[in-house]
Amino acid sequence: MFLGEDLLAYLVLAFGAALCVGNFLAVVKPPERQLDDGNLRQAPVARSLFYAAIGLVAAVWALASLVS
């Protein structure tokens, strides 16, 4: 198979981890300067933490399927 047998699990692990880390960092360290007035000063906390939790679940699930 192209790129290995576990391609889907690796992709879910990568996207889940990126979703988790990106949303968590958007809450913890917002950008210092804004490029324009159309952007928010800070990310919505509840939505960002919810998306980070979804990413964490996906990454853990993919890691568990790769290990087992």
N, CA, C and O atoms as a Maestro MAE file, in Angstrom:
{
 s_m_m2io_version
 :::
 2.0.0
}

f_m_ct {
 s_m_title
 :::
 protein
 m_atom[272] {
  # First column is atom index #
  i_m_mmod_type
  r_m_x_coord
  r_m_y_coord
  r_m_z_coord
  i_m_residue_number
  s_m_chain_name
  s_m_pdb_residue_name
  s_m_pdb_atom_name
  i_m_atomic_number
  :::
  1 25 0.840 -1.183 0.000 1 A "MET " " N  " 7
  2 3 0.000 0.000 0.000 1 A "MET " " CA " 6
  3 2 0.887 1.250 0.000 1 A "MET " " C  " 6
  4 15 1.975 1.256 0.575 1 A "MET " " O  " 8
  5 25 0.412 2.271 -0.637 2 A "PHE " " N  " 7
  6 3 1.146 3.535 -0.737 2 A "PHE " " CA " 6
  7 2 1.306 4.172 0.637 2 A "PHE " " C  " 6
  8 15 0.314 4.418 1.324 2 A "PHE " " O  " 8
  9 25 2.534 4.441 1.040 3 A "LEU " " N  " 7
  10 3 2.892 5.086 2.304 3 A "LEU " " CA " 6
  11 2 2.561 4.244 3.536 3 A "LEU " " C  " 6
  12 15 2.409 4.804 4.621 3 A "LEU " " O  " 8
  13 25 2.448 2.953 3.411 4 A "GLY " " N  " 7
  14 3 2.288 2.077 4.565 4 A "GLY " " CA " 6
  15 2 0.856 1.686 4.844 4 A "GLY " " C  " 6
  16 15 -0.094 2.250 4.299 4 A "GLY " " O  " 8
  17 25 0.737 0.701 5.712 5 A "GLU " " N  " 7
  18 3 -0.573 0.155 6.065 5 A "GLU " " CA " 6
  19 2 -1.348 1.063 7.031 5 A "GLU " " C  " 6
  20 15 -2.577 1.023 7.067 5 A "GLU " " O  " 8
  21 25 -0.647 1.861 7.794 6 A "ASP " " N  " 7
  22 3 -1.282 2.666 8.837 6 A "ASP " " CA " 6
  23 2 -1.382 4.142 8.464 6 A "ASP " " C  " 6
  24 15 -1.292 5.012 9.329 6 A "ASP " " O  " 8
  25 25 -1.565 4.416 7.202 7 A "LEU " " N  " 7
  26 3 -1.586 5.810 6.742 7 A "LEU " " CA " 6
  27 2 -2.712 6.604 7.391 7 A "LEU " " C  " 6
  28 15 -2.498 7.742 7.810 7 A "LEU " " O  " 8
  29 25 -3.899 6.029 7.481 8 A "LEU " " N  " 7
  30 3 -5.036 6.752 8.056 8 A "LEU " " CA " 6
  31 2 -4.796 7.070 9.531 8 A "LEU " " C  " 6
  32 15 -5.124 8.164 9.991 8 A "LEU " " O  " 8
  33 25 -4.233 6.131 10.265 9 A "ALA " " N  " 7
  34 3 -3.962 6.375 11.684 9 A "ALA " " CA " 6
  35 2 -2.912 7.475 11.858 9 A "ALA " " C  " 6
  36 15 -3.027 8.305 12.760 9 A "ALA " " O  " 8
  37 25 -1.893 7.481 11.002 10 A "TYR " " N  " 7
  38 3 -0.878 8.544 11.072 10 A "TYR " " CA " 6
  39 2 -1.475 9.912 10.736 10 A "TYR " " C  " 6
  40 15 -1.131 10.914 11.363 10 A "TYR " " O  " 8
  41 25 -2.357 9.951 9.760 11 A "LEU " " N  " 7
  42 3 -2.993 11.224 9.402 11 A "LEU " " CA " 6
  43 2 -3.893 11.737 10.516 11 A "LEU " " C  " 6
  44 15 -3.899 12.932 10.813 11 A "LEU " " O  " 8
  45 25 -4.655 10.835 11.135 12 A "VAL " " N  " 7
  46 3 -5.514 11.246 12.252 12 A "VAL " " CA " 6
  47 2 -4.663 11.712 13.427 12 A "VAL " " C  " 6
  48 15 -5.023 12.671 14.109 12 A "VAL " " O  " 8
  49 25 -3.550 11.051 13.667 13 A "LEU " " N  " 7
  50 3 -2.645 11.474 14.734 13 A "LEU " " CA " 6
  51 2 -2.083 12.867 14.455 13 A "LEU " " C  " 6
  52 15 -2.033 13.708 15.353 13 A "LEU " " O  " 8
  53 25 -1.667 13.107 13.236 14 A "ALA " " N  " 7
  54 3 -1.084 14.407 12.885 14 A "ALA " " CA " 6
  55 2 -2.122 15.530 12.963 14 A "ALA " " C  " 6
  56 15 -1.863 16.575 13.561 14 A "ALA " " O  " 8
  57 25 -3.287 15.317 12.366 15 A "PHE " " N  " 7
  58 3 -4.311 16.367 12.384 15 A "PHE " " CA " 6
  59 2 -4.881 16.569 13.792 15 A "PHE " " C  " 6
  60 15 -5.164 17.703 14.178 15 A "PHE " " O  " 8
  61 25 -5.052 15.504 14.554 16 A "GLY " " N  " 7
  62 3 -5.551 15.639 15.923 16 A "GLY " " CA " 6
  63 2 -4.589 16.393 16.811 16 A "GLY " " C  " 6
  64 15 -4.995 17.256 17.590 16 A "GLY " " O  " 8
  65 25 -3.302 16.065 16.693 17 A "ALA " " N  " 7
  66 3 -2.298 16.763 17.496 17 A "ALA " " CA " 6
  67 2 -2.195 18.230 17.091 17 A "ALA " " C  " 6
  68 15 -2.054 19.103 17.948 17 A "ALA " " O  " 8
  69 25 -2.263 18.502 15.799 18 A "ALA " " N  " 7
  70 3 -2.204 19.893 15.338 18 A "ALA " " CA " 6
  71 2 -3.430 20.681 15.808 18 A "ALA " " C  " 6
  72 15 -3.313 21.845 16.192 18 A "ALA " " O  " 8
  73 25 -4.592 20.051 15.778 19 A "LEU " " N  " 7
  74 3 -5.813 20.705 16.249 19 A "LEU " " CA " 6
  75 2 -5.712 21.012 17.737 19 A "LEU " " C  " 6
  76 15 -6.089 22.098 18.178 19 A "LEU " " O  " 8
  77 25 -5.206 20.065 18.502 20 A "CYS " " N  " 7
  78 3 -5.080 20.247 19.947 20 A "CYS " " CA " 6
  79 2 -4.077 21.347 20.283 20 A "CYS " " C  " 6
  80 15 -4.393 22.266 21.039 20 A "CYS " " O  " 8
  81 25 -2.887 21.260 19.732 21 A "VAL " " N  " 7
  82 3 -1.831 22.220 20.056 21 A "VAL " " CA " 6
  83 2 -2.173 23.614 19.536 21 A "VAL " " C  " 6
  84 15 -1.959 24.602 20.239 21 A "VAL " " O  " 8
  85 25 -2.693 23.708 18.331 22 A "GLY " " N  " 7
  86 3 -3.014 25.012 17.756 22 A "GLY " " CA " 6
  87 2 -4.085 25.755 18.528 22 A "GLY " " C  " 6
  88 15 -3.945 26.950 18.787 22 A "GLY " " O  " 8
  89 25 -5.146 25.067 18.896 23 A "ASN " " N  " 7
  90 3 -6.209 25.737 19.642 23 A "ASN " " CA " 6
  91 2 -5.791 26.064 21.069 23 A "ASN " " C  " 6
  92 15 -6.178 27.098 21.614 23 A "ASN " " O  " 8
  93 25 -5.003 25.183 21.672 24 A "PHE " " N  " 7
  94 3 -4.524 25.465 23.031 24 A "PHE " " CA " 6
  95 2 -3.605 26.678 23.041 24 A "PHE " " C  " 6
  96 15 -3.705 27.526 23.928 24 A "PHE " " O  " 8
  97 25 -2.716 26.767 22.067 25 A "LEU " " N  " 7
  98 3 -1.813 27.912 22.012 25 A "LEU " " CA " 6
  99 2 -2.536 29.201 21.645 25 A "LEU " " C  " 6
  100 15 -2.095 30.281 22.039 25 A "LEU " " O  " 8
  101 25 -3.629 29.116 20.907 26 A "ALA " " N  " 7
  102 3 -4.409 30.317 20.599 26 A "ALA " " CA " 6
  103 2 -5.014 30.920 21.858 26 A "ALA " " C  " 6
  104 15 -5.191 32.135 21.948 26 A "ALA " " O  " 8
  105 25 -5.330 30.064 22.833 27 A "VAL " " N  " 7
  106 3 -5.881 30.561 24.099 27 A "VAL " " CA " 6
  107 2 -4.763 31.053 25.015 27 A "VAL " " C  " 6
  108 15 -4.880 32.108 25.637 27 A "VAL " " O  " 8
  109 25 -3.682 30.285 25.092 28 A "VAL " " N  " 7
  110 3 -2.610 30.592 26.033 28 A "VAL " " CA " 6
  111 2 -1.808 31.813 25.593 28 A "VAL " " C  " 6
  112 15 -1.516 32.688 26.407 28 A "VAL " " O  " 8
  113 25 -1.454 31.878 24.322 29 A "LYS " " N  " 7
  114 3 -0.596 32.968 23.836 29 A "LYS " " CA " 6
  115 2 -1.188 33.571 22.570 29 A "LYS " " C  " 6
  116 15 -0.815 33.180 21.464 29 A "LYS " " O  " 8
  117 25 -2.106 34.517 22.722 30 A "PRO " " N  " 7
  118 3 -2.665 35.180 21.530 30 A "PRO " " CA " 6
  119 2 -1.598 36.032 20.837 30 A "PRO " " C  " 6
  120 15 -0.600 36.388 21.463 30 A "PRO " " O  " 8
  121 25 -1.789 36.359 19.571 31 A "PRO " " N  " 7
  122 3 -0.789 37.173 18.875 31 A "PRO " " CA " 6
  123 2 -0.620 38.546 19.527 31 A "PRO " " C  " 6
  124 15 -1.579 39.137 20.023 31 A "PRO " " O  " 8
  125 25 0.609 39.033 19.515 32 A "GLU " " N  " 7
  126 3 0.897 40.311 20.170 32 A "GLU " " CA " 6
  127 2 0.389 41.501 19.367 32 A "GLU " " C  " 6
  128 15 -0.054 42.492 19.948 32 A "GLU " " O  " 8
  129 25 0.447 41.419 18.044 33 A "ARG " " N  " 7
  130 3 -0.033 42.542 17.225 33 A "ARG " " CA " 6
  131 2 -1.070 42.028 16.230 33 A "ARG " " C  " 6
  132 15 -0.990 40.900 15.743 33 A "ARG " " O  " 8
  133 25 -2.025 42.873 15.951 34 A "GLN " " N  " 7
  134 3 -3.096 42.527 15.029 34 A "GLN " " CA " 6
  135 2 -2.780 43.109 13.656 34 A "GLN " " C  " 6
  136 15 -2.289 44.232 13.546 34 A "GLN " " O  " 8
  137 25 -3.062 42.344 12.624 35 A "LEU " " N  " 7
  138 3 -2.802 42.827 11.272 35 A "LEU " " CA " 6
  139 2 -3.872 43.804 10.809 35 A "LEU " " C  " 6
  140 15 -3.578 44.751 10.080 35 A "LEU " " O  " 8
  141 25 -5.108 43.578 11.227 36 A "ASP " " N  " 7
  142 3 -6.195 44.494 10.863 36 A "ASP " " CA " 6
  143 2 -7.270 44.443 11.943 36 A "ASP " " C  " 6
  144 15 -7.171 43.664 12.891 36 A "ASP " " O  " 8
  145 25 -8.283 45.268 11.795 37 A "ASP " " N  " 7
  146 3 -9.342 45.327 12.803 37 A "ASP " " CA " 6
  147 2 -10.375 44.219 12.638 37 A "ASP " " C  " 6
  148 15 -11.265 44.093 13.479 37 A "ASP " " O  " 8
  149 25 -10.289 43.417 11.587 38 A "GLY " " N  " 7
  150 3 -11.257 42.351 11.352 38 A "GLY " " CA " 6
  151 2 -11.020 41.119 12.211 38 A "GLY " " C  " 6
  152 15 -11.897 40.260 12.312 38 A "GLY " " O  " 8
  153 25 -9.845 41.018 12.834 39 A "ASN " " N  " 7
  154 3 -9.526 39.851 13.655 39 A "ASN " " CA " 6
  155 2 -9.899 40.098 15.103 39 A "ASN " " C  " 6
  156 15 -9.961 41.241 15.558 39 A "ASN " " O  " 8
  157 25 -10.148 39.008 15.826 40 A "LEU " " N  " 7
  158 3 -10.416 39.103 17.254 40 A "LEU " " CA " 6
  159 2 -9.110 39.312 18.005 40 A "LEU " " C  " 6
  160 15 -8.054 38.869 17.553 40 A "LEU " " O  " 8
  161 25 -9.177 39.984 19.145 41 A "ARG " " N  " 7
  162 3 -7.977 40.185 19.953 41 A "ARG " " CA " 6
  163 2 -7.547 38.895 20.639 41 A "ARG " " C  " 6
  164 15 -6.355 38.637 20.805 41 A "ARG " " O  " 8
  165 25 -8.532 38.086 21.035 42 A "GLN " " N  " 7
  166 3 -8.252 36.817 21.702 42 A "GLN " " CA " 6
  167 2 -9.216 35.766 21.156 42 A "GLN " " C  " 6
  168 15 -10.353 36.079 20.803 42 A "GLN " " O  " 8
  169 25 -8.761 34.540 21.092 43 A "ALA " " N  " 7
  170 3 -9.609 33.448 20.606 43 A "ALA " " CA " 6
  171 2 -10.734 33.176 21.600 43 A "ALA " " C  " 6
  172 15 -10.540 33.333 22.806 43 A "ALA " " O  " 8
  173 25 -11.910 32.767 21.112 44 A "PRO " " N  " 7
  174 3 -12.988 32.385 22.029 44 A "PRO " " CA " 6
  175 2 -12.545 31.182 22.875 44 A "PRO " " C  " 6
  176 15 -12.218 30.128 22.331 44 A "PRO " " O  " 8
  177 25 -12.537 31.338 24.178 45 A "VAL " " N  " 7
  178 3 -11.924 30.354 25.065 45 A "VAL " " CA " 6
  179 2 -12.675 29.032 25.060 45 A "VAL " " C  " 6
  180 15 -12.055 27.980 24.904 45 A "VAL " " O  " 8
  181 25 -13.981 29.056 25.225 46 A "ALA " " N  " 7
  182 3 -14.741 27.808 25.319 46 A "ALA " " CA " 6
  183 2 -14.653 27.007 24.024 46 A "ALA " " C  " 6
  184 15 -14.440 25.795 24.056 46 A "ALA " " O  " 8
  185 25 -14.812 27.672 22.897 47 A "ARG " " N  " 7
  186 3 -14.758 26.971 21.615 47 A "ARG " " CA " 6
  187 2 -13.360 26.424 21.344 47 A "ARG " " C  " 6
  188 15 -13.216 25.306 20.849 47 A "ARG " " O  " 8
  189 25 -12.346 27.195 21.661 48 A "SER " " N  " 7
  190 3 -10.973 26.743 21.427 48 A "SER " " CA " 6
  191 2 -10.616 25.554 22.311 48 A "SER " " C  " 6
  192 15 -9.976 24.612 21.845 48 A "SER " " O  " 8
  193 25 -11.016 25.584 23.567 49 A "LEU " " N  " 7
  194 3 -10.740 24.452 24.449 49 A "LEU " " CA " 6
  195 2 -11.540 23.220 24.041 49 A "LEU " " C  " 6
  196 15 -11.056 22.098 24.191 49 A "LEU " " O  " 8
  197 25 -12.744 23.406 23.530 50 A "PHE " " N  " 7
  198 3 -13.545 22.282 23.038 50 A "PHE " " CA " 6
  199 2 -12.868 21.640 21.833 50 A "PHE " " C  " 6
  200 15 -12.784 20.415 21.755 50 A "PHE " " O  " 8
  201 25 -12.385 22.449 20.894 51 A "TYR " " N  " 7
  202 3 -11.684 21.923 19.724 51 A "TYR " " CA " 6
  203 2 -10.367 21.267 20.124 51 A "TYR " " C  " 6
  204 15 -9.971 20.265 19.528 51 A "TYR " " O  " 8
  205 25 -9.690 21.814 21.117 52 A "ALA " " N  " 7
  206 3 -8.452 21.205 21.598 52 A "ALA " " CA " 6
  207 2 -8.735 19.836 22.210 52 A "ALA " " C  " 6
  208 15 -7.947 18.905 22.045 52 A "ALA " " O  " 8
  209 25 -9.846 19.714 22.908 53 A "ALA " " N  " 7
  210 3 -10.223 18.421 23.485 53 A "ALA " " CA " 6
  211 2 -10.557 17.413 22.391 53 A "ALA " " C  " 6
  212 15 -10.194 16.241 22.499 53 A "ALA " " O  " 8
  213 25 -11.238 17.852 21.349 54 A "ILE " " N  " 7
  214 3 -11.534 16.949 20.222 54 A "ILE " " CA " 6
  215 2 -10.237 16.488 19.561 54 A "ILE " " C  " 6
  216 15 -10.097 15.313 19.223 54 A "ILE " " O  " 8
  217 25 -9.301 17.397 19.378 55 A "GLY " " N  " 7
  218 3 -8.010 17.034 18.803 55 A "GLY " " CA " 6
  219 2 -7.236 16.074 19.689 55 A "GLY " " C  " 6
  220 15 -6.580 15.163 19.185 55 A "GLY " " O  " 8
  221 25 -7.304 16.263 21.003 56 A "LEU " " N  " 7
  222 3 -6.630 15.370 21.928 56 A "LEU " " CA " 6
  223 2 -7.228 13.965 21.869 56 A "LEU " " C  " 6
  224 15 -6.495 12.976 21.866 56 A "LEU " " O  " 8
  225 25 -8.542 13.878 21.823 57 A "VAL " " N  " 7
  226 3 -9.198 12.574 21.721 57 A "VAL " " CA " 6
  227 2 -8.799 11.873 20.428 57 A "VAL " " C  " 6
  228 15 -8.508 10.677 20.438 57 A "VAL " " O  " 8
  229 25 -8.784 12.598 19.326 58 A "ALA " " N  " 7
  230 3 -8.408 12.001 18.045 58 A "ALA " " CA " 6
  231 2 -6.952 11.537 18.061 58 A "ALA " " C  " 6
  232 15 -6.645 10.461 17.548 58 A "ALA " " O  " 8
  233 25 -6.055 12.330 18.641 59 A "ALA " " N  " 7
  234 3 -4.639 11.968 18.678 59 A "ALA " " CA " 6
  235 2 -4.405 10.753 19.576 59 A "ALA " " C  " 6
  236 15 -3.629 9.863 19.228 59 A "ALA " " O  " 8
  237 25 -5.067 10.716 20.718 60 A "VAL " " N  " 7
  238 3 -4.911 9.573 21.623 60 A "VAL " " CA " 6
  239 2 -5.484 8.316 20.992 60 A "VAL " " C  " 6
  240 15 -4.893 7.242 21.105 60 A "VAL " " O  " 8
  241 25 -6.624 8.436 20.332 61 A "TRP " " N  " 7
  242 3 -7.246 7.294 19.681 61 A "TRP " " CA " 6
  243 2 -6.330 6.750 18.566 61 A "TRP " " C  " 6
  244 15 -6.147 5.538 18.450 61 A "TRP " " O  " 8
  245 25 -5.770 7.631 17.768 62 A "ALA " " N  " 7
  246 3 -4.872 7.205 16.692 62 A "ALA " " CA " 6
  247 2 -3.602 6.576 17.259 62 A "ALA " " C  " 6
  248 15 -3.108 5.580 16.730 62 A "ALA " " O  " 8
  249 25 -3.085 7.148 18.316 63 A "LEU " " N  " 7
  250 3 -1.884 6.580 18.936 63 A "LEU " " CA " 6
  251 2 -2.175 5.205 19.524 63 A "LEU " " C  " 6
  252 15 -1.344 4.303 19.429 63 A "LEU " " O  " 8
  253 25 -3.347 5.037 20.131 64 A "ALA " " N  " 7
  254 3 -3.718 3.732 20.675 64 A "ALA " " CA " 6
  255 2 -3.881 2.704 19.561 64 A "ALA " " C  " 6
  256 15 -3.505 1.545 19.737 64 A "ALA " " O  " 8
  257 25 -4.431 3.104 18.423 65 A "SER " " N  " 7
  258 3 -4.564 2.137 17.336 65 A "SER " " CA " 6
  259 2 -3.232 1.806 16.692 65 A "SER " " C  " 6
  260 15 -3.069 0.710 16.156 65 A "SER " " O  " 8
  261 25 -2.279 2.717 16.730 66 A "LEU " " N  " 7
  262 3 -0.953 2.416 16.186 66 A "LEU " " CA " 6
  263 2 -0.174 1.490 17.122 66 A "LEU " " C  " 6
  264 15 0.566 0.621 16.660 66 A "LEU " " O  " 8
  265 25 -0.338 1.671 18.427 67 A "VAL " " N  " 7
  266 3 0.405 0.866 19.383 67 A "VAL " " CA " 6
  267 2 -0.164 -0.545 19.467 67 A "VAL " " C  " 6
  268 15 0.592 -1.509 19.589 67 A "VAL " " O  " 8
  269 25 -1.459 -0.675 19.404 68 A "SER " " N  " 7
  270 3 -2.071 -2.009 19.557 68 A "SER " " CA " 6
  271 2 -2.008 -2.828 18.300 68 A "SER " " C  " 6
  272 15 -2.481 -3.965 18.280 68 A "SER " " O  " 8
  :::
 }
 m_bond[271] {
  # First column is bond index #
  i_m_from
  i_m_to
  i_m_order
  :::
  1 1 2 1
  2 2 3 1
  3 3 4 2
  4 3 5 1
  5 5 6 1
  6 6 7 1
  7 7 8 2
  8 7 9 1
  9 9 10 1
  10 10 11 1
  11 11 12 2
  12 11 13 1
  13 13 14 1
  14 14 15 1
  15 15 16 2
  16 15 17 1
  17 17 18 1
  18 18 19 1
  19 19 20 2
  20 19 21 1
  21 21 22 1
  22 22 23 1
  23 23 24 2
  24 23 25 1
  25 25 26 1
  26 26 27 1
  27 27 28 2
  28 27 29 1
  29 29 30 1
  30 30 31 1
  31 31 32 2
  32 31 33 1
  33 33 34 1
  34 34 35 1
  35 35 36 2
  36 35 37 1
  37 37 38 1
  38 38 39 1
  39 39 40 2
  40 39 41 1
  41 41 42 1
  42 42 43 1
  43 43 44 2
  44 43 45 1
  45 45 46 1
  46 46 47 1
  47 47 48 2
  48 47 49 1
  49 49 50 1
  50 50 51 1
  51 51 52 2
  52 51 53 1
  53 53 54 1
  54 54 55 1
  55 55 56 2
  56 55 57 1
  57 57 58 1
  58 58 59 1
  59 59 60 2
  60 59 61 1
  61 61 62 1
  62 62 63 1
  63 63 64 2
  64 63 65 1
  65 65 66 1
  66 66 67 1
  67 67 68 2
  68 67 69 1
  69 69 70 1
  70 70 71 1
  71 71 72 2
  72 71 73 1
  73 73 74 1
  74 74 75 1
  75 75 76 2
  76 75 77 1
  77 77 78 1
  78 78 79 1
  79 79 80 2
  80 79 81 1
  81 81 82 1
  82 82 83 1
  83 83 84 2
  84 83 85 1
  85 85 86 1
  86 86 87 1
  87 87 88 2
  88 87 89 1
  89 89 90 1
  90 90 91 1
  91 91 92 2
  92 91 93 1
  93 93 94 1
  94 94 95 1
  95 95 96 2
  96 95 97 1
  97 97 98 1
  98 98 99 1
  99 99 100 2
  100 99 101 1
  101 101 102 1
  102 102 103 1
  103 103 104 2
  104 103 105 1
  105 105 106 1
  106 106 107 1
  107 107 108 2
  108 107 109 1
  109 109 110 1
  110 110 111 1
  111 111 112 2
  112 111 113 1
  113 113 114 1
  114 114 115 1
  115 115 116 2
  116 115 117 1
  117 117 118 1
  118 118 119 1
  119 119 120 2
  120 119 121 1
  121 121 122 1
  122 122 123 1
  123 123 124 2
  124 123 125 1
  125 125 126 1
  126 126 127 1
  127 127 128 2
  128 127 129 1
  129 129 130 1
  130 130 131 1
  131 131 132 2
  132 131 133 1
  133 133 134 1
  134 134 135 1
  135 135 136 2
  136 135 137 1
  137 137 138 1
  138 138 139 1
  139 139 140 2
  140 139 141 1
  141 141 142 1
  142 142 143 1
  143 143 144 2
  144 143 145 1
  145 145 146 1
  146 146 147 1
  147 147 148 2
  148 147 149 1
  149 149 150 1
  150 150 151 1
  151 151 152 2
  152 151 153 1
  153 153 154 1
  154 154 155 1
  155 155 156 2
  156 155 157 1
  157 157 158 1
  158 158 159 1
  159 159 160 2
  160 159 161 1
  161 161 162 1
  162 162 163 1
  163 163 164 2
  164 163 165 1
  165 165 166 1
  166 166 167 1
  167 167 168 2
  168 167 169 1
  169 169 170 1
  170 170 171 1
  171 171 172 2
  172 171 173 1
  173 173 174 1
  174 174 175 1
  175 175 176 2
  176 175 177 1
  177 177 178 1
  178 178 179 1
  179 179 180 2
  180 179 181 1
  181 181 182 1
  182 182 183 1
  183 183 184 2
  184 183 185 1
  185 185 186 1
  186 186 187 1
  187 187 188 2
  188 187 189 1
  189 189 190 1
  190 190 191 1
  191 191 192 2
  192 191 193 1
  193 193 194 1
  194 194 195 1
  195 195 196 2
  196 195 197 1
  197 197 198 1
  198 198 199 1
  199 199 200 2
  200 199 201 1
  201 201 202 1
  202 202 203 1
  203 203 204 2
  204 203 205 1
  205 205 206 1
  206 206 207 1
  207 207 208 2
  208 207 209 1
  209 209 210 1
  210 210 211 1
  211 211 212 2
  212 211 213 1
  213 213 214 1
  214 214 215 1
  215 215 216 2
  216 215 217 1
  217 217 218 1
  218 218 219 1
  219 219 220 2
  220 219 221 1
  221 221 222 1
  222 222 223 1
  223 223 224 2
  224 223 225 1
  225 225 226 1
  226 226 227 1
  227 227 228 2
  228 227 229 1
  229 229 230 1
  230 230 231 1
  231 231 232 2
  232 231 233 1
  233 233 234 1
  234 234 235 1
  235 235 236 2
  236 235 237 1
  237 237 238 1
  238 238 239 1
  239 239 240 2
  240 239 241 1
  241 241 242 1
  242 242 243 1
  243 243 244 2
  244 243 245 1
  245 245 246 1
  246 246 247 1
  247 247 248 2
  248 247 249 1
  249 249 250 1
  250 250 251 1
  251 251 252 2
  252 251 253 1
  253 253 254 1
  254 254 255 1
  255 255 256 2
  256 255 257 1
  257 257 258 1
  258 258 259 1
  259 259 260 2
  260 259 261 1
  261 261 262 1
  262 262 263 1
  263 263 264 2
  264 263 265 1
  265 265 266 1
  266 266 267 1
  267 267 268 2
  268 267 269 1
  269 269 270 1
  270 270 271 1
  271 271 272 2
  :::
 }
}
